Amino acid sequence: MLKNRTKMACLFYKSAILAAVILQLLYLPMAKAKAVSDEELLRTVGNQLYIKKNWTGASIVFQKLIEISPQDYFAREKLVKVLLADGKAAQAVDMAKSLVAMQLKEPESHYLLGKCVEQIGNYKEALKEYKQAHVLCSANLNYVIAIVGVYKKTGRASDAIDLLKLTLPKHQQLSLLWGYLFESAVDARNMDIAHESLEQFCRLIRQERATQEQKNNLIASGWRMISLDCWRASSYRDQLLLCYSLDEPWPADCLIEVAKKKFLDAPDVFIALSQAISDNAKTARTQSNIESWNNIKKRIEYIRKQAEKQKLAST
């Protein structure tokens, strides 16, 4: 009897093990399918949070996705972008380095690592990574602009000019590259290139849209150009055209004050300025713009006549 019970127990045990194995084999594909489903869901949710600029939520989702799938390049790349957008570059550095390790020949990996280290002030490392991204994909202008940005921050305007001059022949119609060349030329005090690039920029910018930050940088460079170019009329004319092309108001009061101090004995300067303003007014896009240009023209014309009277009185 005992022997029969032992046999039955062994048979039951084996049957239980077999059932467990069968259930495991049946459950395994379901478990894998569920895991895949979870990853896809997290990707979708993370992307939606990223689009909505919910950086905290997106960061949590992508970190969870990395826990589920540690080798997921997409999740790591997205997490780096989220941390950069949230101003947490220092936290993103190690993750960006892992991207480079995973995809050594992927230019975007080097570019993102460059952005991380640049934001924490490591310009040398940033330049190295940006250059590597550019080597791997020279057609991507974001990499060129990133390199130019580091050159600007580190006082290497001449290097920026060289890079932009090499890049421009392939992208002649891209106005913002001409704008970056103009800024770099002013920084390098190369007035010939500054005037030439600004003329090209003004010709093309109306076909594109510049951000307010880009407008501010360009106009600031325009004022520096005027100062460095010995206050010549050509610089004033170019700055007028720049403001008009960017649809930005010309600071008339500043112009008049400078003119009073520098040009009371040079009426030809005011003639050139008046002509530049008149040319702009004819093609102005809004009524308020026309009134603004004409108002400036009248004020400059008044100062020009006063200068002529002073000149006659002195003779």
C-alpha positions as CSV (number, residue, x, y, z in Angstrom):
1,M,0.0,0.0,0.0
2,L,2.8,2.4,1.0
3,K,4.6,1.6,-2.2
4,N,1.6,2.4,-4.3
5,R,1.1,5.7,-2.4
6,T,4.8,6.6,-3.1
7,K,4.3,5.9,-6.8
8,M,1.2,8.0,-6.9
9,A,3.0,10.8,-5.1
10,C,5.9,10.7,-7.5
11,L,3.5,10.7,-10.4
12,F,1.6,13.6,-9.0
13,Y,4.8,15.5,-8.5
14,K,6.0,14.9,-12.0
15,S,2.5,15.9,-13.3
16,A,2.7,19.1,-11.4
17,I,6.1,19.9,-12.7
18,L,5.0,19.1,-16.2
19,A,1.9,21.3,-15.8
20,A,4.1,24.1,-14.5
21,V,6.4,23.8,-17.4
22,I,3.5,23.8,-19.9
23,L,2.0,26.9,-18.2
24,Q,5.4,28.6,-18.3
25,L,5.8,27.9,-21.9
26,L,2.3,29.2,-22.6
27,Y,2.8,32.3,-20.4
28,L,6.2,33.2,-21.8
29,P,5.0,34.6,-25.2
30,M,2.3,36.4,-23.4
31,A,4.8,37.9,-21.0
32,K,7.0,39.0,-23.9
33,A,4.1,40.5,-25.7
34,K,3.1,42.4,-22.6
35,A,6.7,43.7,-22.2
36,V,6.7,44.9,-25.8
37,S,3.3,46.5,-25.3
38,D,4.6,48.3,-22.2
39,E,7.6,49.6,-24.0
40,E,5.5,50.9,-26.9
41,L,3.1,52.5,-24.5
42,L,5.9,54.2,-22.6
43,R,7.4,55.5,-25.9
44,T,4.1,56.9,-26.9
45,V,3.4,58.6,-23.5
46,G,7.0,59.9,-23.3
47,N,6.8,61.4,-26.8
48,Q,3.5,63.1,-26.0
49,L,5.0,64.6,-22.7
50,Y,8.1,65.7,-24.6
51,I,6.0,67.5,-27.3
52,K,4.0,69.2,-24.5
53,K,7.3,70.2,-22.8
54,N,6.4,68.3,-19.6
55,W,10.0,67.7,-18.8
56,T,9.5,66.1,-15.4
57,G,6.9,63.6,-16.7
58,A,8.9,62.8,-19.8
59,S,12.0,62.2,-17.7
60,I,10.3,59.7,-15.4
61,V,8.8,57.8,-18.4
62,F,12.1,57.5,-20.3
63,Q,13.9,56.5,-17.2
64,K,11.4,53.7,-16.7
65,L,11.8,52.7,-20.3
66,I,15.6,52.4,-19.8
67,E,15.0,50.2,-16.7
68,I,12.9,47.8,-18.8
69,S,15.3,47.9,-21.8
70,P,18.8,49.1,-20.7
71,Q,20.1,49.0,-24.3
72,D,17.3,51.1,-25.7
73,Y,19.1,53.9,-27.6
74,F,15.9,55.8,-28.4
75,A,15.0,56.1,-24.7
76,R,18.5,57.2,-23.7
77,E,18.6,59.8,-26.5
78,K,15.2,61.2,-25.6
79,L,16.2,61.4,-21.9
80,V,19.3,63.4,-22.8
81,K,17.2,65.8,-24.8
82,V,14.7,66.1,-22.0
83,L,17.4,66.9,-19.4
84,L,19.0,69.5,-21.7
85,A,15.6,71.2,-22.3
86,D,15.0,71.2,-18.5
87,G,18.4,72.9,-17.9
88,K,19.9,69.8,-16.3
89,A,22.9,69.3,-18.5
90,A,25.2,68.1,-15.7
91,Q,22.8,65.2,-15.1
92,A,22.7,64.4,-18.8
93,V,26.4,64.1,-19.4
94,D,26.8,60.4,-18.3
95,M,23.7,59.4,-20.3
96,A,25.1,61.2,-23.4
97,K,28.4,59.4,-23.0
98,S,26.6,56.1,-23.0
99,L,25.0,57.1,-26.3
100,V,28.5,57.7,-27.8
101,A,29.6,54.3,-26.5
102,M,26.6,52.6,-27.9
103,Q,26.7,54.3,-31.3
104,L,30.2,55.6,-31.9
105,K,29.6,56.5,-35.5
106,E,26.2,58.2,-34.9
107,P,26.7,62.0,-35.3
108,E,23.7,62.9,-33.1
109,S,25.3,61.1,-30.2
110,H,28.4,63.3,-30.4
111,Y,26.3,66.4,-31.0
112,L,24.2,65.8,-27.8
113,L,27.2,65.1,-25.7
114,G,28.7,68.4,-27.1
115,K,25.6,70.3,-26.0
116,C,25.7,68.8,-22.5
117,V,29.4,69.7,-21.9
118,E,29.0,73.1,-23.5
119,Q,26.1,74.0,-21.2
120,I,28.3,73.2,-18.2
121,G,31.1,75.4,-19.6
122,N,33.5,72.7,-21.0
123,Y,34.0,74.4,-24.4
124,K,37.1,72.3,-25.3
125,E,35.2,69.0,-25.0
126,A,32.1,70.5,-26.7
127,L,34.2,71.6,-29.7
128,K,35.7,68.2,-30.0
129,E,32.3,66.4,-30.0
130,Y,30.7,69.0,-32.4
131,K,33.6,68.5,-34.8
132,Q,33.3,64.8,-34.7
133,A,29.6,65.1,-35.4
134,H,30.5,67.3,-38.4
135,V,33.0,64.8,-39.7
136,L,30.4,62.1,-39.6
137,C,27.7,64.2,-41.2
138,S,29.0,67.5,-42.8
139,A,25.6,68.2,-44.4
140,N,23.9,68.9,-41.1
141,L,24.0,72.6,-40.5
142,N,23.2,72.3,-36.8
143,Y,26.7,70.9,-36.3
144,V,28.3,73.8,-38.2
145,I,26.3,76.4,-36.2
146,A,27.2,74.6,-32.9
147,I,30.9,74.8,-33.8
148,V,30.6,78.5,-34.8
149,G,28.8,79.1,-31.4
150,V,31.8,77.7,-29.5
151,Y,34.2,79.7,-31.6
152,K,32.2,82.8,-30.8
153,K,32.3,82.1,-27.0
154,T,36.0,81.4,-27.0
155,G,37.2,84.4,-29.1
156,R,38.0,82.4,-32.3
157,A,36.1,84.6,-34.8
158,S,38.6,83.9,-37.6
159,D,38.1,80.2,-37.3
160,A,34.3,80.7,-37.5
161,I,34.8,82.7,-40.7
162,D,36.9,80.0,-42.3
163,L,34.3,77.3,-41.4
164,L,31.4,79.4,-42.7
165,K,33.1,80.3,-45.9
166,L,33.7,76.6,-46.5
167,T,30.0,75.8,-45.8
168,L,28.3,78.6,-47.6
169,P,29.0,77.5,-51.2
170,K,26.7,74.5,-50.5
171,H,24.0,76.6,-48.9
172,Q,24.0,79.9,-50.6
173,Q,20.3,80.6,-50.0
174,L,20.4,80.1,-46.3
175,S,20.3,83.6,-44.9
176,L,21.1,82.7,-41.3
177,L,24.5,81.4,-42.3
178,W,25.2,84.8,-43.8
179,G,24.1,86.3,-40.5
180,Y,26.5,84.1,-38.5
181,L,29.3,85.1,-41.0
182,F,28.4,88.8,-40.5
183,E,28.6,88.5,-36.7
184,S,31.9,86.6,-36.9
185,A,33.3,89.2,-39.3
186,V,32.4,92.0,-36.9
187,D,34.0,90.1,-34.0
188,A,37.1,89.6,-36.1
189,R,37.0,93.3,-37.2
190,N,37.0,92.3,-40.9
191,M,34.8,95.0,-42.2
192,D,34.9,93.9,-45.9
193,I,33.4,90.5,-45.1
194,A,31.0,92.2,-42.6
195,H,29.5,94.5,-45.3
196,E,29.4,91.8,-47.9
197,S,27.8,89.1,-45.7
198,L,25.3,91.6,-44.3
199,E,24.2,92.6,-47.8
200,Q,23.6,88.9,-48.6
201,F,21.8,88.4,-45.4
202,C,19.4,91.3,-45.9
203,R,18.6,90.1,-49.4
204,L,17.6,86.6,-48.2
205,I,16.2,87.0,-44.7
206,R,12.7,88.0,-45.9
207,Q,12.3,84.4,-47.2
208,E,13.0,83.0,-43.7
209,R,12.1,83.7,-40.1
210,A,14.6,84.7,-37.5
211,T,14.1,84.2,-33.8
212,Q,14.1,87.3,-31.5
213,E,17.4,86.2,-30.0
214,Q,19.0,86.0,-33.5
215,K,17.6,89.5,-34.3
216,N,19.0,90.9,-31.1
217,N,22.4,89.4,-31.8
218,L,22.5,90.7,-35.4
219,I,21.4,94.2,-34.5
220,A,24.0,94.3,-31.6
221,S,26.7,93.3,-34.2
222,G,25.4,96.0,-36.5
223,W,26.0,98.6,-33.8
224,R,29.5,97.2,-33.2
225,M,30.2,97.4,-36.9
226,I,29.3,101.1,-36.9
227,S,31.7,101.8,-34.1
228,L,34.5,99.7,-35.5
229,D,34.0,101.1,-39.0
230,C,34.8,104.6,-37.9
231,W,31.2,105.7,-38.0
232,R,31.1,105.7,-41.8
233,A,27.8,106.2,-43.7
234,S,28.1,102.8,-45.4
235,S,27.8,101.1,-41.9
236,Y,24.8,103.2,-41.0
237,R,23.2,102.3,-44.3
238,D,23.8,98.6,-43.7
239,Q,22.4,98.8,-40.2
240,L,19.3,100.6,-41.5
241,L,18.8,97.8,-44.1
242,L,19.4,95.2,-41.4
243,C,16.7,96.6,-39.1
244,Y,14.2,96.9,-42.0
245,S,14.9,93.4,-43.2
246,L,14.3,92.0,-39.7
247,D,11.2,94.2,-39.4
248,E,12.7,95.8,-36.3
249,P,12.3,99.5,-35.5
250,W,15.3,101.8,-36.0
251,P,16.3,103.5,-32.7
252,A,15.9,107.0,-34.1
253,D,16.9,108.9,-30.8
254,C,20.1,107.0,-30.6
255,L,20.9,107.8,-34.3
256,I,20.2,111.5,-33.8
257,E,22.4,111.8,-30.7
258,V,25.3,110.0,-32.4
259,A,24.8,112.1,-35.5
260,K,24.9,115.4,-33.5
261,K,28.2,114.4,-32.0
262,K,30.0,112.9,-35.0
263,F,28.6,114.3,-38.2
264,L,27.7,118.0,-37.9
265,D,30.5,118.7,-40.4
266,A,29.7,115.9,-42.8
267,P,26.3,116.6,-44.6
268,D,27.1,114.0,-47.3
269,V,26.6,111.4,-44.6
270,F,23.1,112.5,-44.0
271,I,22.3,112.6,-47.7
272,A,23.4,108.9,-47.8
273,L,21.3,108.1,-44.8
274,S,18.3,109.9,-46.1
275,Q,18.5,108.0,-49.4
276,A,18.8,104.7,-47.5
277,I,15.7,105.5,-45.4
278,S,13.8,106.7,-48.5
279,D,14.6,103.4,-50.3
280,N,13.3,101.5,-47.3
281,A,10.1,103.5,-47.0
282,K,9.1,102.8,-50.6
283,T,9.1,99.1,-50.0
284,A,8.0,99.1,-46.4
285,R,5.5,96.3,-45.5
286,T,3.3,98.2,-43.0
287,Q,1.9,101.7,-42.6
288,S,3.5,102.1,-39.2
289,N,6.9,101.1,-40.7
290,I,6.5,103.7,-43.5
291,E,5.7,106.4,-40.9
292,S,8.7,105.4,-38.8
293,W,11.1,105.6,-41.7
294,N,9.7,108.9,-42.9
295,N,9.8,110.4,-39.4
296,I,13.5,109.5,-39.1
297,K,14.2,110.9,-42.5
298,K,12.7,114.3,-41.5
299,R,14.7,114.5,-38.4
300,I,18.0,113.6,-40.1
301,E,17.2,116.1,-42.9
302,Y,16.7,118.8,-40.3
303,I,20.1,118.1,-38.7
304,R,21.7,118.1,-42.2
305,K,20.3,121.6,-42.9
306,Q,21.6,122.8,-39.5
307,A,25.0,121.4,-40.3
308,E,25.0,123.2,-43.6
309,K,24.1,126.5,-41.9
310,Q,26.9,126.1,-39.4
311,K,29.3,125.4,-42.2
312,L,28.3,128.5,-44.1
313,A,28.4,130.6,-40.9
314,S,32.0,129.5,-40.2
315,T,33.1,130.5,-43.7
